[in-house]
Amino acid sequence: MLVIKSDSTGVIYPADNCTWKQAASTSGHGYTINTANFYGTGAAVTIANPVLGVIGKSGRFVKISD
């Protein structure tokens, strides 16, 4: 399952209910998520320090963006 996690609060949001903007990573490996919003509750909720990832088979968050 593709998800977006807030690094500051640790809250995980389903990516299918989110919008985000990405940019090239400063490290040169992949990309970073600049801004992200969650729309599951009606009004947009801004996600602080967003990181794109997946929930693996073990149930843990696996980061796929810088």
N, CA, C, O and CB atoms as a CASP TS submission, in Angstrom:
PFRMAT TS
TARGET T0000
AUTHOR 0000-0000-0000
METHOD Language model
MODEL 1
PARENT N/A
ATOM      1  N   MET     1       0.843  -1.168   0.000  1.00  0.00           N
ATOM      2  CA  MET     1       0.000   0.000   0.000  1.00  0.00           C
ATOM      3  C   MET     1       0.896   1.241   0.000  1.00  0.00           C
ATOM      4  O   MET     1       1.768   1.384   0.857  1.00  0.00           O
ATOM      5  CB  MET     1      -0.963  -0.007   1.220  1.00  0.00           C
ATOM      6  N   LEU     2       0.678   2.119  -0.948  1.00  0.00           N
ATOM      7  CA  LEU     2       1.440   3.357  -1.052  1.00  0.00           C
ATOM      8  C   LEU     2       0.895   4.360  -0.037  1.00  0.00           C
ATOM      9  O   LEU     2      -0.311   4.595   0.032  1.00  0.00           O
ATOM     10  CB  LEU     2       1.375   3.936  -2.500  1.00  0.00           C
ATOM     11  N   VAL     3       1.796   4.947   0.748  1.00  0.00           N
ATOM     12  CA  VAL     3       1.395   5.862   1.815  1.00  0.00           C
ATOM     13  C   VAL     3       2.333   7.064   1.865  1.00  0.00           C
ATOM     14  O   VAL     3       3.427   7.043   1.300  1.00  0.00           O
ATOM     15  CB  VAL     3       1.380   5.137   3.176  1.00  0.00           C
ATOM     16  N   ILE     4       1.883   8.106   2.552  1.00  0.00           N
ATOM     17  CA  ILE     4       2.721   9.267   2.851  1.00  0.00           C
ATOM     18  C   ILE     4       2.756   9.410   4.363  1.00  0.00           C
ATOM     19  O   ILE     4       1.717   9.429   5.023  1.00  0.00           O
ATOM     20  CB  ILE     4       2.180  10.580   2.157  1.00  0.00           C
ATOM     21  N   LYS     5       3.971   9.511   4.903  1.00  0.00           N
ATOM     22  CA  LYS     5       4.164   9.624   6.350  1.00  0.00           C
ATOM     23  C   LYS     5       4.677  11.016   6.685  1.00  0.00           C
ATOM     24  O   LYS     5       5.540  11.555   5.992  1.00  0.00           O
ATOM     25  CB  LYS     5       5.148   8.540   6.868  1.00  0.00           C
ATOM     26  N   SER     6       4.145  11.586   7.743  1.00  0.00           N
ATOM     27  CA  SER     6       4.659  12.848   8.257  1.00  0.00           C
ATOM     28  C   SER     6       5.832  12.523   9.167  1.00  0.00           C
ATOM     29  O   SER     6       5.653  11.871  10.196  1.00  0.00           O
ATOM     30  CB  SER     6       3.550  13.660   9.018  1.00  0.00           C
ATOM     31  N   ASP     7       7.033  12.968   8.802  1.00  0.00           N
ATOM     32  CA  ASP     7       8.212  12.690   9.631  1.00  0.00           C
ATOM     33  C   ASP     7       8.142  13.386  10.980  1.00  0.00           C
ATOM     34  O   ASP     7       8.732  12.902  11.946  1.00  0.00           O
ATOM     35  CB  ASP     7       9.475  13.116   8.905  1.00  0.00           C
ATOM     36  N   SER     8       7.430  14.518  11.076  1.00  0.00           N
ATOM     37  CA  SER     8       7.379  15.221  12.363  1.00  0.00           C
ATOM     38  C   SER     8       6.390  14.594  13.339  1.00  0.00           C
ATOM     39  O   SER     8       6.664  14.552  14.538  1.00  0.00           O
ATOM     40  CB  SER     8       7.014  16.672  12.143  1.00  0.00           C
ATOM     41  N   THR     9       5.242  14.102  12.856  1.00  0.00           N
ATOM     42  CA  THR     9       4.241  13.552  13.771  1.00  0.00           C
ATOM     43  C   THR     9       4.179  12.032  13.748  1.00  0.00           C
ATOM     44  O   THR     9       3.691  11.422  14.699  1.00  0.00           O
ATOM     45  CB  THR     9       2.887  14.107  13.437  1.00  0.00           C
ATOM     46  N   GLY    10       4.669  11.406  12.671  1.00  0.00           N
ATOM     47  CA  GLY    10       4.619   9.953  12.551  1.00  0.00           C
ATOM     48  C   GLY    10       3.296   9.427  12.022  1.00  0.00           C
ATOM     49  O   GLY    10       3.118   8.214  11.922  1.00  0.00           O
ATOM     50  N   VAL    11       2.361  10.314  11.679  1.00  0.00           N
ATOM     51  CA  VAL    11       1.056   9.902  11.163  1.00  0.00           C
ATOM     52  C   VAL    11       1.210   9.436   9.717  1.00  0.00           C
ATOM     53  O   VAL    11       1.910  10.066   8.924  1.00  0.00           O
ATOM     54  CB  VAL    11       0.026  11.065  11.260  1.00  0.00           C
ATOM     55  N   ILE    12       0.549   8.326   9.381  1.00  0.00           N
ATOM     56  CA  ILE    12       0.619   7.753   8.037  1.00  0.00           C
ATOM     57  C   ILE    12      -0.729   7.934   7.351  1.00  0.00           C
ATOM     58  O   ILE    12      -1.776   7.616   7.915  1.00  0.00           O
ATOM     59  CB  ILE    12       1.018   6.246   8.086  1.00  0.00           C
ATOM     60  N   TYR    13      -0.685   8.457   6.112  1.00  0.00           N
ATOM     61  CA  TYR    13      -1.884   8.723   5.329  1.00  0.00           C
ATOM     62  C   TYR    13      -1.864   7.869   4.067  1.00  0.00           C
ATOM     63  O   TYR    13      -0.797   7.681   3.482  1.00  0.00           O
ATOM     64  CB  TYR    13      -1.991  10.228   4.975  1.00  0.00           C
ATOM     65  N   PRO    14      -3.023   7.339   3.621  1.00  0.00           N
ATOM     66  CA  PRO    14      -3.047   6.595   2.355  1.00  0.00           C
ATOM     67  C   PRO    14      -2.793   7.537   1.182  1.00  0.00           C
ATOM     68  O   PRO    14      -3.420   8.593   1.095  1.00  0.00           O
ATOM     69  CB  PRO    14      -4.403   5.867   2.173  1.00  0.00           C
ATOM     70  N   ALA    15      -1.889   7.176   0.285  1.00  0.00           N
ATOM     71  CA  ALA    15      -1.497   8.050  -0.819  1.00  0.00           C
ATOM     72  C   ALA    15      -2.614   8.262  -1.833  1.00  0.00           C
ATOM     73  O   ALA    15      -2.602   9.263  -2.549  1.00  0.00           O
ATOM     74  CB  ALA    15      -0.290   7.482  -1.515  1.00  0.00           C
ATOM     75  N   ASP    16      -3.583   7.343  -1.915  1.00  0.00           N
ATOM     76  CA  ASP    16      -4.664   7.522  -2.880  1.00  0.00           C
ATOM     77  C   ASP    16      -5.610   8.654  -2.498  1.00  0.00           C
ATOM     78  O   ASP    16      -6.410   9.085  -3.328  1.00  0.00           O
ATOM     79  CB  ASP    16      -5.444   6.238  -3.020  1.00  0.00           C
ATOM     80  N   ASN    17      -5.538   9.148  -1.261  1.00  0.00           N
ATOM     81  CA  ASN    17      -6.334  10.299  -0.818  1.00  0.00           C
ATOM     82  C   ASN    17      -5.483  11.552  -0.665  1.00  0.00           C
ATOM     83  O   ASN    17      -5.908  12.517  -0.029  1.00  0.00           O
ATOM     84  CB  ASN    17      -7.026   9.983   0.503  1.00  0.00           C
ATOM     85  N   CYS    18      -4.287  11.546  -1.240  1.00  0.00           N
ATOM     86  CA  CYS    18      -3.348  12.664  -1.082  1.00  0.00           C
ATOM     87  C   CYS    18      -2.924  13.228  -2.433  1.00  0.00           C
ATOM     88  O   CYS    18      -3.003  12.562  -3.465  1.00  0.00           O
ATOM     89  CB  CYS    18      -2.112  12.216  -0.294  1.00  0.00           C
ATOM     90  N   THR    19      -2.476  14.468  -2.390  1.00  0.00           N
ATOM     91  CA  THR    19      -1.776  15.058  -3.529  1.00  0.00           C
ATOM     92  C   THR    19      -0.416  15.497  -3.021  1.00  0.00           C
ATOM     93  O   THR    19      -0.271  15.857  -1.853  1.00  0.00           O
ATOM     94  CB  THR    19      -2.580  16.265  -4.163  1.00  0.00           C
ATOM     95  N   TRP    20       0.588  15.469  -3.901  1.00  0.00           N
ATOM     96  CA  TRP    20       1.919  15.896  -3.491  1.00  0.00           C
ATOM     97  C   TRP    20       2.697  16.412  -4.684  1.00  0.00           C
ATOM     98  O   TRP    20       2.377  16.117  -5.835  1.00  0.00           O
ATOM     99  CB  TRP    20       2.674  14.749  -2.818  1.00  0.00           C
ATOM    100  N   LYS    21       3.729  17.191  -4.384  1.00  0.00           N
ATOM    101  CA  LYS    21       4.653  17.696  -5.404  1.00  0.00           C
ATOM    102  C   LYS    21       6.024  17.147  -5.085  1.00  0.00           C
ATOM    103  O   LYS    21       6.462  17.158  -3.935  1.00  0.00           O
ATOM    104  CB  LYS    21       4.669  19.267  -5.456  1.00  0.00           C
ATOM    105  N   GLN    22       6.695  16.668  -6.112  1.00  0.00           N
ATOM    106  CA  GLN    22       8.024  16.093  -5.915  1.00  0.00           C
ATOM    107  C   GLN    22       9.080  16.902  -6.643  1.00  0.00           C
ATOM    108  O   GLN    22       8.787  17.627  -7.593  1.00  0.00           O
ATOM    109  CB  GLN    22       8.058  14.645  -6.390  1.00  0.00           C
ATOM    110  N   ALA    23      10.303  16.765  -6.184  1.00  0.00           N
ATOM    111  CA  ALA    23      11.442  17.452  -6.796  1.00  0.00           C
ATOM    112  C   ALA    23      12.643  16.522  -6.728  1.00  0.00           C
ATOM    113  O   ALA    23      12.654  15.564  -5.955  1.00  0.00           O
ATOM    114  CB  ALA    23      11.745  18.819  -6.083  1.00  0.00           C
ATOM    115  N   ALA    24      13.636  16.805  -7.528  1.00  0.00           N
ATOM    116  CA  ALA    24      14.861  16.008  -7.509  1.00  0.00           C
ATOM    117  C   ALA    24      15.518  16.126  -6.137  1.00  0.00           C
ATOM    118  O   ALA    24      15.513  17.192  -5.522  1.00  0.00           O
ATOM    119  CB  ALA    24      15.839  16.464  -8.628  1.00  0.00           C
ATOM    120  N   SER    25      16.067  15.044  -5.681  1.00  0.00           N
ATOM    121  CA  SER    25      16.733  15.015  -4.385  1.00  0.00           C
ATOM    122  C   SER    25      18.064  15.754  -4.454  1.00  0.00           C
ATOM    123  O   SER    25      18.747  15.723  -5.477  1.00  0.00           O
ATOM    124  CB  SER    25      16.949  13.567  -3.922  1.00  0.00           C
ATOM    125  N   THR    26      18.425  16.413  -3.370  1.00  0.00           N
ATOM    126  CA  THR    26      19.711  17.110  -3.325  1.00  0.00           C
ATOM    127  C   THR    26      20.874  16.122  -3.334  1.00  0.00           C
ATOM    128  O   THR    26      21.980  16.478  -3.740  1.00  0.00           O
ATOM    129  CB  THR    26      19.790  18.003  -2.081  1.00  0.00           C
ATOM    130  N   SER    27      20.640  14.889  -2.892  1.00  0.00           N
ATOM    131  CA  SER    27      21.696  13.876  -2.896  1.00  0.00           C
ATOM    132  C   SER    27      21.914  13.299  -4.289  1.00  0.00           C
ATOM    133  O   SER    27      22.912  12.621  -4.535  1.00  0.00           O
ATOM    134  CB  SER    27      21.356  12.755  -1.918  1.00  0.00           C
ATOM    135  N   GLY    28      20.969  13.572  -5.213  1.00  0.00           N
ATOM    136  CA  GLY    28      21.095  13.048  -6.568  1.00  0.00           C
ATOM    137  C   GLY    28      20.554  11.643  -6.732  1.00  0.00           C
ATOM    138  O   GLY    28      20.650  11.073  -7.819  1.00  0.00           O
ATOM    139  N   HIS    29      19.988  11.071  -5.682  1.00  0.00           N
ATOM    140  CA  HIS    29      19.450   9.718  -5.721  1.00  0.00           C
ATOM    141  C   HIS    29      17.935   9.776  -5.518  1.00  0.00           C
ATOM    142  O   HIS    29      17.472   9.839  -4.379  1.00  0.00           O
ATOM    143  CB  HIS    29      20.123   8.820  -4.640  1.00  0.00           C
ATOM    144  N   GLY    30      17.165   9.755  -6.591  1.00  0.00           N
ATOM    145  CA  GLY    30      15.718   9.740  -6.472  1.00  0.00           C
ATOM    146  C   GLY    30      15.117  11.128  -6.369  1.00  0.00           C
ATOM    147  O   GLY    30      15.532  12.051  -7.070  1.00  0.00           O
ATOM    148  N   TYR    31      14.138  11.268  -5.492  1.00  0.00           N
ATOM    149  CA  TYR    31      13.409  12.515  -5.366  1.00  0.00           C
ATOM    150  C   TYR    31      12.934  12.726  -3.940  1.00  0.00           C
ATOM    151  O   TYR    31      12.969  11.810  -3.118  1.00  0.00           O
ATOM    152  CB  TYR    31      12.230  12.539  -6.322  1.00  0.00           C
ATOM    153  N   THR    32      12.493  13.937  -3.660  1.00  0.00           N
ATOM    154  CA  THR    32      11.920  14.271  -2.355  1.00  0.00           C
ATOM    155  C   THR    32      10.497  14.776  -2.566  1.00  0.00           C
ATOM    156  O   THR    32      10.146  15.222  -3.659  1.00  0.00           O
ATOM    157  CB  THR    32      12.788  15.341  -1.608  1.00  0.00           C
ATOM    158  N   ILE    33       9.697  14.707  -1.539  1.00  0.00           N
ATOM    159  CA  ILE    33       8.337  15.236  -1.567  1.00  0.00           C
ATOM    160  C   ILE    33       8.382  16.610  -0.906  1.00  0.00           C
ATOM    161  O   ILE    33       8.705  16.727   0.276  1.00  0.00           O
ATOM    162  CB  ILE    33       7.314  14.269  -0.838  1.00  0.00           C
ATOM    163  N   ASN    34       8.055  17.648  -1.677  1.00  0.00           N
ATOM    164  CA  ASN    34       8.101  19.014  -1.145  1.00  0.00           C
ATOM    165  C   ASN    34       6.889  19.328  -0.280  1.00  0.00           C
ATOM    166  O   ASN    34       7.029  19.719   0.878  1.00  0.00           O
ATOM    167  CB  ASN    34       8.191  20.018  -2.285  1.00  0.00           C
ATOM    168  N   THR    35       5.710  19.155  -0.844  1.00  0.00           N
ATOM    169  CA  THR    35       4.462  19.436  -0.124  1.00  0.00           C
ATOM    170  C   THR    35       3.491  18.292  -0.356  1.00  0.00           C
ATOM    171  O   THR    35       3.523  17.638  -1.398  1.00  0.00           O
ATOM    172  CB  THR    35       3.836  20.791  -0.580  1.00  0.00           C
ATOM    173  N   ALA    36       2.627  18.056   0.624  1.00  0.00           N
ATOM    174  CA  ALA    36       1.605  17.021   0.490  1.00  0.00           C
ATOM    175  C   ALA    36       0.364  17.438   1.272  1.00  0.00           C
ATOM    176  O   ALA    36       0.455  18.077   2.321  1.00  0.00           O
ATOM    177  CB  ALA    36       2.134  15.644   0.988  1.00  0.00           C
ATOM    178  N   ASN    37      -0.800  17.060   0.734  1.00  0.00           N
ATOM    179  CA  ASN    37      -2.082  17.336   1.385  1.00  0.00           C
ATOM    180  C   ASN    37      -2.915  16.071   1.395  1.00  0.00           C
ATOM    181  O   ASN    37      -2.870  15.285   0.449  1.00  0.00           O
ATOM    182  CB  ASN    37      -2.840  18.485   0.670  1.00  0.00           C
ATOM    183  N   PHE    38      -3.679  15.871   2.464  1.00  0.00           N
ATOM    184  CA  PHE    38      -4.582  14.736   2.616  1.00  0.00           C
ATOM    185  C   PHE    38      -6.002  15.247   2.508  1.00  0.00           C
ATOM    186  O   PHE    38      -6.356  16.237   3.149  1.00  0.00           O
ATOM    187  CB  PHE    38      -4.354  13.997   3.969  1.00  0.00           C
ATOM    188  N   TYR    39      -6.834  14.577   1.695  1.00  0.00           N
ATOM    189  CA  TYR    39      -8.206  15.032   1.435  1.00  0.00           C
ATOM    190  C   TYR    39      -9.269  14.062   1.928  1.00  0.00           C
ATOM    191  O   TYR    39     -10.405  14.140   1.461  1.00  0.00           O
ATOM    192  CB  TYR    39      -8.394  15.261  -0.037  1.00  0.00           C
ATOM    193  N   GLY    40      -8.966  13.165   2.833  1.00  0.00           N
ATOM    194  CA  GLY    40      -9.927  12.171   3.296  1.00  0.00           C
ATOM    195  C   GLY    40     -10.995  12.704   4.229  1.00  0.00           C
ATOM    196  O   GLY    40     -12.022  12.048   4.408  1.00  0.00           O
ATOM    197  N   THR    41     -10.798  13.855   4.825  1.00  0.00           N
ATOM    198  CA  THR    41     -11.749  14.379   5.812  1.00  0.00           C
ATOM    199  C   THR    41     -12.569  15.542   5.277  1.00  0.00           C
ATOM    200  O   THR    41     -13.246  16.217   6.053  1.00  0.00           O
ATOM    201  CB  THR    41     -11.014  14.814   7.056  1.00  0.00           C
ATOM    202  N   GLY    42     -12.529  15.793   3.988  1.00  0.00           N
ATOM    203  CA  GLY    42     -13.258  16.916   3.402  1.00  0.00           C
ATOM    204  C   GLY    42     -12.323  18.057   3.076  1.00  0.00           C
ATOM    205  O   GLY    42     -11.971  18.262   1.915  1.00  0.00           O
ATOM    206  N   ALA    43     -11.919  18.798   4.086  1.00  0.00           N
ATOM    207  CA  ALA    43     -10.977  19.904   3.882  1.00  0.00           C
ATOM    208  C   ALA    43      -9.554  19.344   3.815  1.00  0.00           C
ATOM    209  O   ALA    43      -9.252  18.321   4.429  1.00  0.00           O
ATOM    210  CB  ALA    43     -11.101  20.968   5.026  1.00  0.00           C
ATOM    211  N   ALA    44      -8.691  20.020   3.069  1.00  0.00           N
ATOM    212  CA  ALA    44      -7.303  19.566   2.915  1.00  0.00           C
ATOM    213  C   ALA    44      -6.546  19.701   4.229  1.00  0.00           C
ATOM    214  O   ALA    44      -6.646  20.714   4.921  1.00  0.00           O
ATOM    215  CB  ALA    44      -6.589  20.365   1.808  1.00  0.00           C
ATOM    216  N   VAL    45      -5.791  18.668   4.557  1.00  0.00           N
ATOM    217  CA  VAL    45      -4.917  18.668   5.721  1.00  0.00           C
ATOM    218  C   VAL    45      -3.486  18.668   5.205  1.00  0.00           C
ATOM    219  O   VAL    45      -3.097  17.762   4.468  1.00  0.00           O
ATOM    220  CB  VAL    45      -5.194  17.434   6.661  1.00  0.00           C
ATOM    221  N   THR    46      -2.698  19.671   5.579  1.00  0.00           N
ATOM    222  CA  THR    46      -1.307  19.748   5.143  1.00  0.00           C
ATOM    223  C   THR    46      -0.463  18.765   5.943  1.00  0.00           C
ATOM    224  O   THR    46      -0.554  18.715   7.170  1.00  0.00           O
ATOM    225  CB  THR    46      -0.760  21.187   5.297  1.00  0.00           C
ATOM    226  N   ILE    47       0.349  17.992   5.254  1.00  0.00           N
ATOM    227  CA  ILE    47       1.221  17.005   5.894  1.00  0.00           C
ATOM    228  C   ILE    47       2.605  17.627   6.050  1.00  0.00           C
ATOM    229  O   ILE    47       3.236  18.009   5.064  1.00  0.00           O
ATOM    230  CB  ILE    47       1.290  15.670   5.061  1.00  0.00           C
ATOM    231  N   ALA    48       3.066  17.725   7.280  1.00  0.00           N
ATOM    232  CA  ALA    48       4.377  18.321   7.566  1.00  0.00           C
ATOM    233  C   ALA    48       5.486  17.299   7.319  1.00  0.00           C
ATOM    234  O   ALA    48       5.371  16.143   7.727  1.00  0.00           O
ATOM    235  CB  ALA    48       4.437  18.838   9.027  1.00  0.00           C
ATOM    236  N   ASN    49       6.558  17.727   6.652  1.00  0.00           N
ATOM    237  CA  ASN    49       7.720  16.884   6.349  1.00  0.00           C
ATOM    238  C   ASN    49       7.307  15.540   5.742  1.00  0.00           C
ATOM    239  O   ASN    49       7.591  14.495   6.328  1.00  0.00           O
ATOM    240  CB  ASN    49       8.543  16.647   7.617  1.00  0.00           C
ATOM    241  N   PRO    50       6.642  15.546   4.579  1.00  0.00           N
ATOM    242  CA  PRO    50       6.134  14.306   3.994  1.00  0.00           C
ATOM    243  C   PRO    50       7.225  13.416   3.403  1.00  0.00           C
ATOM    244  O   PRO    50       8.207  13.901   2.841  1.00  0.00           O
ATOM    245  CB  PRO    50       5.132  14.629   2.929  1.00  0.00           C
ATOM    246  N   VAL    51       7.030  12.103   3.543  1.00  0.00           N
ATOM    247  CA  VAL    51       7.927  11.097   2.978  1.00  0.00           C
ATOM    248  C   VAL    51       7.052  10.030   2.335  1.00  0.00           C
ATOM    249  O   VAL    51       6.135   9.508   2.970  1.00  0.00           O
ATOM    250  CB  VAL    51       8.884  10.478   4.076  1.00  0.00           C
ATOM    251  N   LEU    52       7.335   9.704   1.072  1.00  0.00           N
ATOM    252  CA  LEU    52       6.576   8.685   0.354  1.00  0.00           C
ATOM    253  C   LEU    52       7.143   7.316   0.680  1.00  0.00           C
ATOM    254  O   LEU    52       8.359   7.144   0.764  1.00  0.00           O
ATOM    255  CB  LEU    52       6.605   8.940  -1.172  1.00  0.00           C
ATOM    256  N   GLY    53       6.263   6.343   0.864  1.00  0.00           N
ATOM    257  CA  GLY    53       6.709   4.994   1.177  1.00  0.00           C
ATOM    258  C   GLY    53       5.611   3.972   0.987  1.00  0.00           C
ATOM    259  O   GLY    53       4.542   4.282   0.461  1.00  0.00           O
ATOM    260  N   VAL    54       5.879   2.761   1.414  1.00  0.00           N
ATOM    261  CA  VAL    54       4.921   1.666   1.334  1.00  0.00           C
ATOM    262  C   VAL    54       4.856   0.978   2.695  1.00  0.00           C
ATOM    263  O   VAL    54       5.774   1.083   3.509  1.00  0.00           O
ATOM    264  CB  VAL    54       5.313   0.652   0.211  1.00  0.00           C
ATOM    265  N   ILE    55       3.754   0.276   2.919  1.00  0.00           N
ATOM    266  CA  ILE    55       3.642  -0.589   4.094  1.00  0.00           C
ATOM    267  C   ILE    55       4.025  -1.984   3.618  1.00  0.00           C
ATOM    268  O   ILE    55       3.341  -2.572   2.780  1.00  0.00           O
ATOM    269  CB  ILE    55       2.176  -0.557   4.734  1.00  0.00           C
ATOM    270  N   GLY    56       5.101  -2.500   4.146  1.00  0.00           N
ATOM    271  CA  GLY    56       5.610  -3.804   3.734  1.00  0.00           C
ATOM    272  C   GLY    56       4.818  -4.955   4.324  1.00  0.00           C
ATOM    273  O   GLY    56       3.871  -4.742   5.081  1.00  0.00           O
ATOM    274  N   LYS    57       5.205  -6.173   3.980  1.00  0.00           N
ATOM    275  CA  LYS    57       4.525  -7.375   4.472  1.00  0.00           C
ATOM    276  C   LYS    57       4.574  -7.483   5.989  1.00  0.00           C
ATOM    277  O   LYS    57       3.670  -8.050   6.603  1.00  0.00           O
ATOM    278  CB  LYS    57       5.145  -8.615   3.855  1.00  0.00           C
ATOM    279  N   SER    58       5.625  -6.943   6.594  1.00  0.00           N
ATOM    280  CA  SER    58       5.758  -7.017   8.047  1.00  0.00           C
ATOM    281  C   SER    58       4.920  -5.952   8.756  1.00  0.00           C
ATOM    282  O   SER    58       4.828  -5.946   9.984  1.00  0.00           O
ATOM    283  CB  SER    58       7.221  -6.870   8.443  1.00  0.00           C
ATOM    284  N   GLY    59       4.296  -5.034   7.966  1.00  0.00           N
ATOM    285  CA  GLY    59       3.485  -3.976   8.558  1.00  0.00           C
ATOM    286  C   GLY    59       4.267  -2.719   8.889  1.00  0.00           C
ATOM    287  O   GLY    59       3.730  -1.800   9.506  1.00  0.00           O
ATOM    288  N   ARG    60       5.522  -2.668   8.488  1.00  0.00           N
ATOM    289  CA  ARG    60       6.370  -1.506   8.763  1.00  0.00           C
ATOM    290  C   ARG    60       6.412  -0.563   7.573  1.00  0.00           C
ATOM    291  O   ARG    60       6.222  -0.970   6.427  1.00  0.00           O
ATOM    292  CB  ARG    60       7.786  -1.950   9.126  1.00  0.00           C
ATOM    293  N   PHE    61       6.663   0.700   7.869  1.00  0.00           N
ATOM    294  CA  PHE    61       6.804   1.722   6.843  1.00  0.00           C
ATOM    295  C   PHE    61       8.175   1.579   6.187  1.00  0.00           C
ATOM    296  O   PHE    61       9.197   1.535   6.873  1.00  0.00           O
ATOM    297  CB  PHE    61       6.619   3.146   7.442  1.00  0.00           C
ATOM    298  N   VAL    62       8.192   1.507   4.837  1.00  0.00           N
ATOM    299  CA  VAL    62       9.432   1.409   4.080  1.00  0.00           C
ATOM    300  C   VAL    62       9.531   2.657   3.208  1.00  0.00           C
ATOM    301  O   VAL    62       8.721   2.845   2.301  1.00  0.00           O
ATOM    302  CB  VAL    62       9.483   0.092   3.214  1.00  0.00           C
ATOM    303  N   LYS    63      10.512   3.504   3.475  1.00  0.00           N
ATOM    304  CA  LYS    63      10.687   4.768   2.785  1.00  0.00           C
ATOM    305  C   LYS    63      11.191   4.541   1.356  1.00  0.00           C
ATOM    306  O   LYS    63      12.106   3.751   1.127  1.00  0.00           O
ATOM    307  CB  LYS    63      11.658   5.664   3.560  1.00  0.00           C
ATOM    308  N   ILE    64      10.565   5.263   0.377  1.00  0.00           N
ATOM    309  CA  ILE    64      11.022   5.146  -1.008  1.00  0.00           C
ATOM    310  C   ILE    64      11.386   6.511  -1.599  1.00  0.00           C
ATOM    311  O   ILE    64      11.749   6.584  -2.773  1.00  0.00           O
ATOM    312  CB  ILE    64       9.942   4.477  -1.863  1.00  0.00           C
ATOM    313  N   SER    65      11.299   7.578  -0.828  1.00  0.00           N
ATOM    314  CA  SER    65      11.765   8.904  -1.263  1.00  0.00           C
ATOM    315  C   SER    65      12.700   9.466  -0.208  1.00  0.00           C
ATOM    316  O   SER    65      12.689   9.034   0.945  1.00  0.00           O
ATOM    317  CB  SER    65      10.567   9.876  -1.512  1.00  0.00           C
ATOM    318  N   ASP    66      13.509  10.434  -0.615  1.00  0.00           N
ATOM    319  CA  ASP    66      14.436  11.065   0.344  1.00  0.00           C
ATOM    320  C   ASP    66      13.701  12.001   1.265  1.00  0.00           C
ATOM    321  O   ASP    66      14.314  12.619   2.135  1.00  0.00           O
ATOM    322  CB  ASP    66      15.544  11.826  -0.385  1.00  0.00           C
TER
END
